[in-house]
Amino acid sequence: MVRVVVTGMGLCSGLGNLSQSWQALLAGKTAIRLRQPFSDLLVIPVAMLGKYPLNLESWRSPLVNDVLVDAKLTKPLKNCAVVVGSSRGFQGKIEAINQKYRGGNQQLLEDWLELLPQQLAIATARQIGSAGSLLAPMGACTTGLWALCQGFELLRRGDCERVLVGAIESPITRLSIAGFQKMGAMATQGCFPFDKNREGLVLGEGGAMLMLETFTSARRRKAKIYGEILGWSFTCDAYHVSAPQKSHLPAQRAIAQCLTRANLTPNQVDHIHPHGTSTKLNDQAEAQMIAELFPHRPWVSGSKGATGHSLGASGIMSAAFSLMMLRSQTLFPCVGLRNPEFDLNFVWQSQPEIIHHALCLSFGFGGQNGAIALRFEDEFLAG
């Protein structure tokens, strides 16, 4: 069986790059601040990379470069597939063009093809000189996890030598803010996952890209290995546009299938990175499900209280933080949690811990349920 490992990573969030974000997460810091991203809108809590909302392209290219440097690979990478997605794509730029178009500037429409969602994947393929498979998944907030799993399958089938997977998101736009506020899902003060006083999600800019390759390839070139992907699964509730299915059965099935494919039992899971958006219904459903499926009380900590919710990029950012945890054998705290409503084994502060298996959960509007299992072994330290 082909073993798939992660040999390079790049990440950006309001906390900084991968190293900066990881160190800030360990320290329990948050990038969330009360800001006024648009002069005609009220002050809201957000996690931003700069003073104003940024366009996706401003950090896509640097992320790709970070991955290549970390993986010690040079361009061109002809036999490297690309799987890069986004749930919002260039929505912010499209909104800006629409405003100018209404003001009479119709020439802006000439470049509309460059704003289609797949352009992120295409630009990435051009940047690394890829001649391999090209995919651009869109699956609401599970987009990043979808990208990771699709890359995993490309390698398992032997379609390519390596796969660059990722998702990036610039979710702080007028339309996104208005939509979440209309739904009553937007926080007014901050992000407090699983807390009794949680009040909603906080949007955060960011994304992550990972280099996947076979264990055989990584060992041959003595590459650094962050961890191994063991298995994954996705299901759909087909229940409601935003609320979770009340029985949790489809989500439970995704987790069970993931563990089966990974050849793991629930008791072997040492840490869970939950979706943890800080909304009333979703946190409640997720906490109940974790308690039911994992009675041995594995460690639980999420990163959205530190980075905000990057929507389509959140799943792969969660995976990146989980891989950093596995490589360093250090737990990170559940930032934003002060007074938990649920009896889970939350991590309160960073601490060394032996962790072999980690599970990342990702859920999205429309009833998307995703899970991926990761492993770290001492043999990976040889790289």
Backbone hydrogen bonds in HBPLUS format (Angstrom, degrees):
<---DONOR---> <-ACCEPTOR-->    atom                        ^
c    i                          cat <-CA-CA->   ^        H-A-AA   ^      H-
h    n   atom  resd res      DA  || num        DHA   H-A  angle D-A-AA Bond
n    s   type  num  typ     dist DA aas  dist angle  dist       angle   num
A0215-PHE N   A0003-ARG O   2.83 MM 212  5.42 148.2  1.93 140.5 144.2     1
A0229-ILE N   A0004-VAL O   2.96 MM 225  5.77 160.6  1.99 154.7 161.0     2
A0005-VAL N   A0213-GLU O   2.88 MM 208  5.70 175.2  1.88 172.1 170.5     3
A0213-GLU N   A0005-VAL O   3.08 MM 208  5.70 157.1  2.13 155.0 161.2     4
A0006-VAL N   A0227-GLY O   2.96 MM 221  5.73 154.9  2.03 164.3 169.3     5
A0226-TYR N   A0006-VAL O   2.89 MM 220  5.54 165.4  1.91 163.0 166.8     6
A0007-THR N   A0211-MET O   2.93 MM 204  5.65 159.2  1.98 157.1 163.3     7
A0211-MET N   A0008-GLY O   2.86 MM 203  4.89 160.0  1.89 139.0 140.6     8
A0010-GLY N   A0209-MET O   2.86 MM 199  5.22 145.0  1.98 156.8 161.8     9
A0209-MET N   A0010-GLY O   2.84 MM 199  5.22 157.7  1.89 149.7 154.5    10
A0012-CYS N   A0207-GLY O   3.01 MM 195  5.65 160.8  2.05 158.3 159.9    11
A0207-GLY N   A0012-CYS O   3.08 MM 195  5.65 151.6  2.16 152.4 153.8    12
A0013-SER N   A0016-GLY O   2.94 MM   3  5.32 148.0  2.05 145.7 156.0    13
A0016-GLY N   A0013-SER O   2.96 MM   3  5.32 159.8  2.00 112.7 119.0    14
A0021-SER N   A0017-ASN O   2.75 MM   4  5.73 162.2  1.78 155.1 160.8    15
A0022-TRP N   A0018-LEU O   2.92 MM   4  6.02 159.5  1.96 149.5 155.4    16
A0023-GLN N   A0019-SER O   3.02 MM   4  6.20 165.7  2.04 150.7 154.2    17
A0024-ALA N   A0020-GLN O   2.97 MM   4  6.10 156.6  2.03 145.5 152.4    18
A0025-LEU N   A0021-SER O   2.84 MM   4  5.98 152.4  1.91 145.0 153.2    19
A0026-LEU N   A0022-TRP O   2.94 MM   4  6.20 159.4  1.99 150.8 155.8    20
A0027-ALA N   A0023-GLN O   3.10 MM   4  6.30 142.0  2.25 136.7 146.7    21
A0029-LYS N   A0024-ALA O   2.92 MM   5  5.23 163.9  1.95 157.3 152.6    22
A0028-GLY N   A0025-LEU O   3.00 MM   3  5.04 157.0  2.06 103.4 110.6    23
A0031-ALA N   A0306-ALA O   2.79 MM 275  5.72 170.4  1.80 150.9 151.8    24
A0033-ARG N   A0046-VAL O   2.90 MM  13  5.67 162.9  1.93 157.9 157.0    25
A0046-VAL N   A0033-ARG O   2.92 MM  13  5.67 158.8  1.97 155.3 155.7    26
A0035-ARG N   A0044-ILE O   2.84 MM   9  5.56 168.2  1.85 152.6 148.5    27
A0044-ILE N   A0035-ARG O   2.81 MM   9  5.56 156.0  1.87 164.8 162.6    28
A0041-LEU N   A0038-PHE O   3.02 MM   3  5.42 166.8  2.04 119.0 121.5    29
A0047-ALA N   A0203-LEU O   3.01 MM 156  6.41 149.3  2.10 148.8 154.9    30
A0205-GLU N   A0047-ALA O   2.87 MM 158  6.27 155.3  1.93 171.7 174.5    31
A0058-SER N   A0055-ASN O   3.02 MM   3  5.64 150.4  2.11 117.2 125.7    32
A0059-TRP N   A0056-LEU O   3.13 MM   3  6.03 164.3  2.15 124.8 128.4    33
A0060-ARG N   A0056-LEU O   3.14 MM   4  6.18 133.5  2.36 146.8 158.9    34
A0063-LEU N   A0059-TRP O   3.18 MM   4  6.12 150.4  2.27 136.0 143.7    35
A0064-VAL N   A0060-ARG O   3.11 MM   4  6.46 155.7  2.17 153.0 159.1    36
A0065-ASN N   A0061-SER O   3.09 MM   4  6.42 162.2  2.13 153.0 157.6    37
A0066-ASP N   A0062-PRO O   2.92 MM   4  6.16 153.1  2.00 146.5 153.9    38
A0067-VAL N   A0063-LEU O   3.07 MM   4  6.39 154.3  2.13 149.9 155.8    39
A0068-LEU N   A0064-VAL O   3.11 MM   4  6.43 165.0  2.14 155.7 158.7    40
A0069-VAL N   A0065-ASN O   3.00 MM   4  6.21 162.3  2.03 153.2 157.8    41
A0070-ASP N   A0066-ASP O   2.93 MM   4  6.06 163.6  1.95 148.4 153.5    42
A0071-ALA N   A0067-VAL O   2.83 MM   4  5.99 154.4  1.89 151.9 159.1    43
A0072-LYS N   A0068-LEU O   2.93 MM   4  5.83 111.7  2.41 132.6 148.2    44
A0073-LEU N   A0068-LEU O   2.97 MM   5  5.11 168.7  1.98 148.2 151.9    45
A0072-LYS N   A0069-VAL O   3.15 MM   3  4.97 147.7  2.26  95.6 105.3    46
A0077-LEU N   A0128-ILE O   2.75 MM  51  5.80 157.6  1.80 161.9 169.8    47
A0080-CYS N   A0077-LEU O   3.26 MM   3  5.45 138.6  2.44 122.7 117.8    48
A0131-ALA N   A0078-LYS O   2.94 MM  53  4.88 156.6  1.99 126.1 127.5    49
A0161-GLU N   A0079-ASN O   3.00 MM  82  5.60 153.4  2.07 153.2 161.8    50
A0162-ARG N   A0079-ASN O   3.41 MM  83  6.75 153.2  2.49 145.5 147.7    51
A0081-ALA N   A0162-ARG O   2.87 MM  81  6.31 147.5  1.98 156.2 147.5    52
A0164-LEU N   A0081-ALA O   2.87 MM  83  6.21 166.3  1.89 154.6 153.2    53
A0082-VAL N   A0133-SER O   2.91 MM  51  6.29 161.3  1.95 155.4 160.5    54
A0135-LEU N   A0082-VAL O   2.91 MM  53  6.33 160.1  1.95 157.7 164.1    55
A0083-VAL N   A0164-LEU O   2.91 MM  81  6.24 166.1  1.93 155.5 157.2    56
A0166-GLY N   A0083-VAL O   2.88 MM  83  6.41 140.6  2.03 156.9 156.4    57
A0084-VAL N   A0135-LEU O   3.19 MM  51  6.61 144.1  2.32 161.1 153.4    58
A0085-GLY N   A0166-GLY O   3.03 MM  81  6.50 154.1  2.09 141.1 144.3    59
A0168-ILE N   A0085-GLY O   3.32 MM  83  6.92 142.9  2.47 161.3 167.0    60
A0091-GLN N   A0088-ARG O   3.22 MM   3  5.64 137.5  2.41 121.2 133.3    61
A0094-ILE N   A0090-PHE O   2.94 MM   4  6.19 156.9  1.99 156.4 164.0    62
A0095-GLU N   A0091-GLN O   2.87 MM   4  6.11 156.4  1.92 153.8 159.7    63
A0096-ALA N   A0092-GLY O   3.08 MM   4  6.34 153.3  2.15 141.6 148.6    64
A0097-ILE N   A0093-LYS O   2.89 MM   4  6.15 158.0  1.94 149.6 155.4    65
A0098-ASN N   A0094-ILE O   2.92 MM   4  6.10 154.8  1.98 146.3 153.4    66
A0099-GLN N   A0095-GLU O   3.09 MM   4  6.38 151.6  2.17 144.7 151.3    67
A0100-LYS N   A0096-ALA O   3.10 MM   4  6.43 159.2  2.15 148.6 153.7    68
A0101-TYR N   A0097-ILE O   2.73 MM   4  5.91 153.3  1.80 151.6 160.3    69
A0102-ARG N   A0098-ASN O   2.97 MM   4  6.15 156.0  2.03 145.4 150.9    70
A0103-GLY N   A0100-LYS O   2.95 MM   3  4.86 130.4  2.21  91.0 105.8    71
A0105-ASN N   A0100-LYS O   3.12 MM   5  5.65 164.9  2.15 144.6 139.9    72
A0104-GLY N   A0101-TYR O   2.93 MM   3  5.15 162.7  1.96 108.6 113.4    73
A0109-LEU N   A0106-GLN O   3.31 MM   3  5.91 159.4  2.35 113.3 118.1    74
A0110-GLU N   A0107-GLN O   3.15 MM   3  5.82 168.6  2.16 119.9 123.5    75
A0111-ASP N   A0108-LEU O   3.46 MM   3  6.30 165.8  2.48 120.1 121.9    76
A0112-TRP N   A0109-LEU O   3.25 MM   3  5.24 161.2  2.29 114.5 112.6    77
A0114-GLU N   A0111-ASP O   3.07 MM   3  5.68 143.3  2.20 115.7 124.6    78
A0115-LEU N   A0112-TRP O   2.99 MM   3  5.36 161.3  2.03 112.5 117.9    79
A0116-LEU N   A0113-LEU O   3.35 MM   3  5.67 171.6  2.36 112.1 113.0    80
A0119-GLN N   A0116-LEU O   3.01 MM   3  5.80 165.5  2.03 128.3 133.0    81
A0120-LEU N   A0117-PRO O   3.46 MM   3  6.42 164.4  2.48 123.7 124.8    82
A0122-ILE N   A0118-GLN O   3.03 MM   4  6.33 163.0  2.06 154.0 159.4    83
A0123-ALA N   A0119-GLN O   2.83 MM   4  5.87 164.5  1.85 146.1 150.2    84
A0124-THR N   A0120-LEU O   3.11 MM   4  6.22 149.9  2.20 137.7 145.9    85
A0125-ALA N   A0121-ALA O   2.94 MM   4  6.19 157.3  1.99 150.0 155.7    86
A0126-ARG N   A0122-ILE O   3.00 MM   4  6.29 157.5  2.05 151.0 156.9    87
A0127-GLN N   A0123-ALA O   2.98 MM   4  6.14 152.9  2.06 141.2 148.9    88
A0128-ILE N   A0124-THR O   3.13 MM   4  6.44 151.4  2.22 151.0 156.5    89
A0129-GLY N   A0125-ALA O   3.01 MM   4  5.91 118.1  2.41 137.3 152.4    90
A0130-SER N   A0125-ALA O   2.94 MM   5  4.98 162.0  1.97 147.8 149.7    91
A0129-GLY N   A0126-ARG O   3.28 MM   3  5.07 145.6  2.41  94.1 103.9    92
A0142-THR N   A0139-GLY O   2.98 MM   3  5.32 148.9  2.08 139.6 137.0    93
A0143-THR N   A0140-ALA O   3.28 MM   3  5.72 161.5  2.31 117.9 118.8    94
A0146-TRP N   A0142-THR O   2.90 MM   4  6.14 153.9  1.97 156.5 165.2    95
A0147-ALA N   A0143-THR O   2.93 MM   4  6.29 155.3  1.99 153.6 159.9    96
A0144-GLY N   A0312-GLY O   2.72 MM 168  5.67 132.6  1.94 155.1 167.4    97
A0148-LEU N   A0144-GLY O   3.14 MM   4  6.41 157.6  2.19 144.4 149.7    98
A0149-CYS N   A0145-LEU O   2.97 MM   4  6.21 158.4  2.01 149.4 155.1    99
A0150-GLN N   A0146-TRP O   2.83 MM   4  6.01 159.5  1.87 156.7 162.2   100
A0151-GLY N   A0147-ALA O   3.03 MM   4  6.16 157.0  2.08 145.7 151.8   101
A0152-PHE N   A0148-LEU O   3.06 MM   4  6.26 151.5  2.14 140.1 148.0   102
A0153-GLU N   A0149-CYS O   3.05 MM   4  6.35 154.7  2.12 146.1 151.5   103
A0154-LEU N   A0150-GLN O   3.06 MM   4  6.34 152.1  2.14 146.6 153.9   104
A0155-LEU N   A0151-GLY O   3.23 MM   4  6.53 157.0  2.29 149.6 154.2   105
A0156-ARG N   A0152-PHE O   3.02 MM   4  6.27 157.1  2.07 147.4 154.5   106
A0157-ARG N   A0153-GLU O   2.98 MM   4  6.13 146.2  2.10 146.4 153.9   107
A0159-ASP N   A0154-LEU O   3.00 MM   5  5.40 156.5  2.05 170.0 164.5   108
A0158-GLY N   A0155-LEU O   3.01 MM   3  5.00 147.0  2.12  99.8 110.2   109
A0163-VAL N   A0212-LEU O   2.95 MM  49  5.11 155.8  2.01 141.4 145.0   110
A0212-LEU N   A0163-VAL O   2.82 MM  49  5.11 174.3  1.82 157.6 159.5   111
A0165-VAL N   A0210-LEU O   2.90 MM  45  5.33 164.6  1.93 163.9 164.1   112
A0210-LEU N   A0165-VAL O   2.75 MM  45  5.33 156.9  1.80 153.0 161.2   113
A0167-ALA N   A0208-ALA O   3.11 MM  41  5.93 151.3  2.20 160.2 168.7   114
A0208-ALA N   A0167-ALA O   3.09 MM  41  5.93 151.5  2.18 156.6 161.0   115
A0169-GLU N   A0206-GLY O   2.91 MM  37  5.67 153.5  1.98 159.2 167.3   116
A0206-GLY N   A0169-GLU O   3.21 MM  37  5.67 164.6  2.23 160.5 160.3   117
A0173-THR N   A0171-PRO O   2.97 MM   2  5.84 122.4  2.31 112.4  95.9   118
A0177-ILE N   A0173-THR O   2.99 MM   4  6.14 170.6  2.00 158.0 160.7   119
A0178-ALA N   A0174-ARG O   2.93 MM   4  6.08 166.3  1.95 150.2 154.5   120
A0179-GLY N   A0175-LEU O   2.89 MM   4  5.98 157.5  1.94 146.8 153.3   121
A0180-PHE N   A0176-SER O   3.02 MM   4  6.21 172.0  2.02 157.0 157.8   122
A0181-GLN N   A0177-ILE O   2.96 MM   4  6.06 156.7  2.02 149.4 156.7   123
A0182-LYS N   A0178-ALA O   2.91 MM   4  6.00 154.2  1.97 144.9 151.9   124
A0183-MET N   A0179-GLY O   3.10 MM   4  6.35 144.5  2.23 141.8 151.2   125
A0185-ALA N   A0180-PHE O   2.97 MM   5  5.33 154.0  2.04 164.3 160.4   126
A0184-GLY N   A0181-GLN O   3.03 MM   3  5.00 145.9  2.15  98.3 108.9   127
A0201-LEU N   A0185-ALA O   2.80 MM  16  6.17 149.1  1.89 173.5 163.3   128
A0187-ALA N   A0201-LEU O   2.95 MM  14  5.34 170.5  1.96 147.8 145.0   129
A0195-ASP N   A0192-PHE O   3.20 MM   3  5.54 157.9  2.25 135.3 133.2   130
A0341-GLU N   A0194-PHE O   3.00 MM 147  6.09 164.5  2.03 156.8 156.6   131
A0198-ARG N   A0195-ASP O   3.17 MM   3  5.17 163.2  2.20 111.5 110.4   132
A0196-LYS N   A0339-ASN O   2.87 MM 143  5.91 162.6  1.90 158.4 158.7   133
A0200-GLY N   A0278-SER O   2.97 MM  78  5.15 122.6  2.31 147.1 141.4   134
A0309-HIS N   A0202-VAL O   2.58 MM 107  5.74 170.6  1.58 164.8 168.4   135
A0204-GLY N   A0309-HIS O   3.01 MM 105  4.98 151.8  2.09 118.0 113.1   136
A0218-ALA N   A0214-THR O   2.95 MM   4  6.24 166.1  1.97 155.9 159.8   137
A0219-ARG N   A0215-PHE O   2.87 MM   4  5.99 162.1  1.90 151.1 155.8   138
A0220-ARG N   A0216-THR O   2.98 MM   4  6.07 151.5  2.06 141.8 150.0   139
A0221-ARG N   A0217-SER O   3.17 MM   4  6.45 154.0  2.24 149.6 154.5   140
A0223-ALA N   A0218-ALA O   2.89 MM   5  5.05 168.7  1.90 150.7 152.0   141
A0222-LYS N   A0219-ARG O   3.18 MM   3  4.81 158.2  2.23  96.5 102.7   142
A0228-GLU N   A0375-ARG O   2.79 MM 147  5.08 162.9  1.82 149.9 155.8   143
A0375-ARG N   A0228-GLU O   2.86 MM 147  5.08 146.6  1.97 143.0 151.8   144
A0230-LEU N   A0373-ALA O   2.91 MM 143  5.44 170.1  1.92 148.7 150.9   145
A0373-ALA N   A0231-GLY O   2.88 MM 142  5.41 166.6  1.90 157.7 160.0   146
A0233-SER N   A0371-ALA O   3.04 MM 138  5.58 142.4  2.19 154.4 156.5   147
A0371-ALA N   A0233-SER O   3.07 MM 138  5.58 145.2  2.19 157.5 164.6   148
A0235-THR N   A0369-ASN O   2.95 MM 134  5.20 150.2  2.04 141.5 150.7   149
A0369-ASN N   A0235-THR O   2.97 MM 134  5.20 151.2  2.05 160.3 153.6   150
A0237-ASP N   A0367-GLY O   2.83 MM 130  4.46 148.8  1.92 118.6 129.0   151
A0366-GLY N   A0241-VAL O   2.86 MM 125  4.42 130.5  2.10 110.0 121.2   152
A0248-HIS N   A0245-GLN O   3.08 MM   3  5.42 145.6  2.20 110.4 120.5   153
A0252-GLN N   A0248-HIS O   2.85 MM   4  6.02 159.9  1.89 159.6 166.4   154
A0253-ARG N   A0249-LEU O   2.85 MM   4  6.03 149.8  1.94 149.8 158.2   155
A0254-ALA N   A0250-PRO O   3.04 MM   4  6.36 147.2  2.15 142.7 150.9   156
A0255-ILE N   A0251-ALA O   3.17 MM   4  6.51 158.9  2.21 149.7 154.1   157
A0256-ALA N   A0252-GLN O   2.91 MM   4  6.14 163.1  1.94 150.4 155.5   158
A0257-GLN N   A0253-ARG O   2.87 MM   4  5.98 163.0  1.90 150.2 154.5   159
A0258-CYS N   A0254-ALA O   2.97 MM   4  6.08 154.4  2.04 142.8 150.3   160
A0259-LEU N   A0255-ILE O   3.00 MM   4  6.26 162.8  2.03 152.8 156.2   161
A0260-THR N   A0256-ALA O   2.97 MM   4  6.18 153.9  2.04 145.4 153.1   162
A0261-ARG N   A0257-GLN O   2.93 MM   4  6.13 165.9  1.95 153.1 156.1   163
A0262-ALA N   A0258-CYS O   2.95 MM   4  6.13 141.8  2.10 141.5 152.9   164
A0264-LEU N   A0259-LEU O   2.86 MM   5  5.04 176.9  1.86 152.0 153.0   165
A0263-ASN N   A0260-THR O   3.04 MM   3  4.98 154.1  2.11 100.4 108.4   166
A0268-GLN N   A0265-THR O   2.96 MM   3  5.48 158.2  2.00 118.1 125.1   167
A0269-VAL N   A0266-PRO O   3.14 MM   3  5.65 166.6  2.16 116.9 121.1   168
A0270-ASP N   A0357-HIS O   2.96 MM  87  5.47 152.6  2.03 136.6 145.1   169
A0299-TRP N   A0270-ASP O   3.07 MM  29  6.23 148.5  2.18 149.8 141.7   170
A0359-LEU N   A0271-HIS O   2.90 MM  88  6.31 155.4  1.96 153.5 161.5   171
A0272-ILE N   A0299-TRP O   2.84 MM  27  6.25 149.7  1.93 151.6 160.9   172
A0301-SER N   A0272-ILE O   3.29 MM  29  6.70 157.8  2.34 159.2 165.0   173
A0273-HIS N   A0359-LEU O   2.83 MM  86  6.22 163.1  1.85 161.4 167.3   174
A0361-LEU N   A0273-HIS O   3.00 MM  88  6.24 166.6  2.02 169.5 165.9   175
A0283-ASP N   A0279-THR O   3.19 MM   4  5.90 160.7  2.23 142.4 148.3   176
A0284-GLN N   A0280-LYS O   3.27 MM   4  6.26 155.2  2.34 139.5 146.7   177
A0285-ALA N   A0281-LEU O   2.94 MM   4  6.15 166.8  1.96 155.2 158.5   178
A0286-GLU N   A0282-ASN O   2.95 MM   4  6.06 163.7  1.98 149.0 153.8   179
A0287-ALA N   A0283-ASP O   2.89 MM   4  5.94 163.3  1.92 148.8 153.6   180
A0288-GLN N   A0284-GLN O   3.04 MM   4  6.17 164.5  2.07 150.7 154.8   181
A0289-MET N   A0285-ALA O   3.08 MM   4  6.21 155.1  2.15 143.1 150.0   182
A0290-ILE N   A0286-GLU O   2.95 MM   4  6.18 160.7  1.98 152.6 157.2   183
A0291-ALA N   A0287-ALA O   3.02 MM   4  6.19 162.4  2.05 149.4 154.2   184
A0292-GLU N   A0288-GLN O   3.03 MM   4  6.21 150.4  2.12 143.5 151.3   185
A0293-LEU N   A0289-MET O   2.95 MM   4  6.10 166.3  1.97 155.8 158.9   186
A0294-PHE N   A0290-ILE O   2.91 MM   4  5.67 147.5  2.02 146.1 153.2   187
A0297-ARG N   A0294-PHE O   3.12 MM   3  5.90 158.7  2.16 125.1 127.1   188
A0300-VAL N   A0345-ASN O   2.94 MM  45  5.76 140.9  2.10 141.8 139.7   189
A0347-VAL N   A0300-VAL O   3.04 MM  47  6.05 141.7  2.19 150.0 148.8   190
A0306-ALA N   A0303-SER O   2.94 MM   3  5.44 154.1  2.01 113.9 122.3   191
A0307-THR N   A0303-SER O   3.06 MM   4  6.32 157.4  2.11 152.6 159.8   192
A0308-GLY N   A0304-LYS O   2.77 MM   4  4.60 144.6  1.89 127.1 132.9   193
A0313-ALA N   A0310-SER O   3.05 MM   3  5.34 162.9  2.08 134.7 129.5   194
A0314-SER N   A0311-LEU O   2.99 MM   3  5.37 157.8  2.04 115.4 122.6   195
A0317-MET N   A0313-ALA O   3.09 MM   4  6.23 149.7  2.18 153.2 162.5   196
A0318-SER N   A0314-SER O   2.90 MM   4  6.06 152.9  1.97 146.5 153.7   197
A0319-ALA N   A0315-GLY O   3.04 MM   4  6.33 151.1  2.12 139.6 147.6   198
A0320-ALA N   A0316-ILE O   2.94 MM   4  6.12 151.3  2.02 137.5 145.1   199
A0321-PHE N   A0317-MET O   3.00 MM   4  6.30 161.7  2.03 151.9 155.6   200
A0322-SER N   A0318-SER O   2.93 MM   4  6.13 153.1  2.00 145.3 153.5   201
A0323-LEU N   A0319-ALA O   2.86 MM   4  6.10 149.2  1.96 147.3 155.5   202
A0324-MET N   A0320-ALA O   2.96 MM   4  6.27 150.5  2.05 145.6 153.8   203
A0325-MET N   A0321-PHE O   2.94 MM   4  6.19 150.7  2.03 142.8 151.0   204
A0326-LEU N   A0322-SER O   2.92 MM   4  6.22 154.0  1.99 144.4 151.2   205
A0327-ARG N   A0323-LEU O   2.90 MM   4  6.07 167.7  1.92 151.1 154.2   206
A0328-SER N   A0324-MET O   3.01 MM   4  6.07 157.8  2.07 144.6 150.5   207
A0329-GLN N   A0325-MET O   2.70 MM   4  5.46 121.1  2.05 138.0 153.3   208
A0330-THR N   A0325-MET O   3.22 MM   5  5.19 146.6  2.34 133.2 141.7   209
A0353-GLU N   A0329-GLN O   3.04 MM  24  5.59 164.2  2.07 133.0 136.0   210
A0331-LEU N   A0351-GLN O   2.83 MM  20  5.32 158.0  1.87 163.3 155.7   211
A0351-GLN N   A0331-LEU O   3.29 MM  20  5.32 143.0  2.43 124.5 133.3   212
A0334-CYS N   A0347-VAL O   2.95 MM  13  5.81 157.5  2.00 160.3 153.1   213
A0337-LEU N   A0334-CYS O   3.25 MM   3  5.99 162.3  2.28 139.1 142.0   214
A0346-PHE N   A0344-LEU O   2.97 MM   2  5.63 133.1  2.20 104.1  90.5   215
A0376-PHE N   A0356-HIS O   2.94 MM  20  5.21 146.8  2.05 141.9 149.6   216
A0358-ALA N   A0374-LEU O   2.96 MM  16  5.14 160.3  2.00 136.9 142.9   217
A0374-LEU N   A0358-ALA O   2.82 MM  16  5.14 167.1  1.84 158.3 161.1   218
A0360-CYS N   A0372-ILE O   2.98 MM  12  5.39 167.6  2.00 158.2 161.9   219
A0372-ILE N   A0360-CYS O   3.05 MM  12  5.39 148.6  2.15 146.4 155.2   220
A0362-SER N   A0370-GLY O   2.91 MM   8  4.95 157.1  1.97 144.3 141.8   221
A0370-GLY N   A0362-SER O   2.70 MM   8  4.95 149.3  1.79 163.5 168.6   222
A0364-GLY N   A0368-GLN O   2.92 MM   4  4.68 153.5  1.99 126.1 131.8   223
A0367-GLY N   A0364-GLY O   3.18 MM   3  5.96 130.0  2.45 139.2 144.2   224
A0368-GLN N   A0364-GLY O   3.05 MM   4  4.68 144.1  2.18 126.8 132.9   225
A0380-PHE N   A0377-GLU O   2.97 MM   3  5.73 159.7  2.01 121.6 127.2   226
A0381-LEU N   A0378-ASP O   3.02 MM   3  5.58 155.3  2.08 115.7 122.6   227
A0382-ALA N   A0379-GLU O   3.35 MM   3  5.84 165.1  2.37 109.6 114.1   228
A0383-GLY N   A0380-PHE O   3.27 MM   3  5.98 164.1  2.30 117.2 120.8   229
